[in-house]
Amino acid sequence: MTSEPLAPVLEAVRAAGLGTGTLDLGGVRDKAAFMDRCARALDLPDWFGRNWDALADCLTDQGGAPGSPGRLLVVTGWQEYAEAAPRDWSVARQVFTDAVEYARERGTGLEIVLALGTRS
């Protein structure tokens, strides 16, 4: 799935002053590839250790985009990873959930949504 069907949603979010990002997990089948994809797509810092704790730290540190009241991250193409590595996908979902809850508690405005749709 591409982000094209989501373009109107992302445009509306940006118009409201929020930052947006897309994490396309298409083709990801293991934790190493997941972490590499996160590092590139989310423009994570050099110190990102490619482990769950480091991902959690990066997500909670970044929160909203610089100069914006928050950020919406859309995760696409996740189904293949969820099927190939269900335990790791469960941990990833928990990291996402914890980061969103942390942001809500602090008012830093991070929301992460999993896009549904057909797999490529």
N, C-alpha and C positions, 0 to 999 in steps of 0.2 A: 504494500500500500504506500502511496506517496502522500505527501502533505497537501496536494492540490485540493482534495475535497474539503480539507480543513481551512483553506485559504480565507474564506469569509469570517470564520471564527477567529483566526489569528489576527486578521485585519481589525476586527472589532476590539479585540483585546489590546492591540497596539494603540488604537484610537483612544482607548480609555487611559492610556499612559503607562500601561504595563509592558514589561519585556516579555518576549516569547522565545521559545527554543523548541527544537524537535530532536528527539533521540530515536533514530531509525535503527532498529535491531534486526532488520532483515538479513538473513544469512548467518546470524550469530547462533552458535550451538554450544559454546562452553564459556566458563567464567573468564578466561583470559581474553577471549574475543569481546565479551561483554565489557570488561574493564577498558580495553583498548578503544572500543566504540564510544564509551562514556568520555574518556579522556579527550578524544578528538571532537566529538559533537558538542560537548559541554564546555570546551576550551578550559579544561581543568589545569591548575597550576603545575609547574614542574615537580613540586614535591608530592604530587598525587602518587601514592604507593600501590595503586592497583589492587586494593583489598577493600573489604566491606567497610571497615572503620574509616579508612581514608575517603571513600566515597561519601559516607555519612558526613564527615567533617567538611568536605567540599560543598555538598549540597546545603548544609546549614550555614556555612560561611558565605556562600554566594547569595542565598535568599533571592531578593529581587535583583534585577539588573541594575547596574550603576545608574544613579539618577532617576530611577523609577520607583513607584511605591510597591512593586511586586513583580512576580514573574510567573508565567504559565509554561510548563514543560509538557509537551505532548510526546508520548512514547508510542511509536508505531512499529509494526512488524515484529512484535514481541512473542507471538504465538509459537514460532519455531523454537525459540530459546526455551520457552516454558515447557514444551514437549520434550526437548532434548536433555534439559538439565532442570528437572522440576524442583529439586532441593535448592539449587542456586537461585532459581527464579523466585522461590518462596522467600529467600533471604533478601533478594533485590526488592521485592514488593514491600517487605518490612522496612528496609532502609528508606524507600520512597515515602512510606506512611509516616515513619518517625520524623523524617525531614519536614514534611508538610505540617505535622502536629507541632513541631518545634517552631516553625515559622509562624504558625497561627498564634501560639502562646506569646511570641515576641512581637507580633504585628509586622513581620518583615515580608509577608505576602508571597509565599511560594505555594503553587498548586501544581500537582502532577496528575495528568490523566492518561489512561491507557486507551488508545484509539482502537475501536473494533472495526473489523472489516475483513475482506478476503485476504488470504495470504497469497503472495506472489509465487 
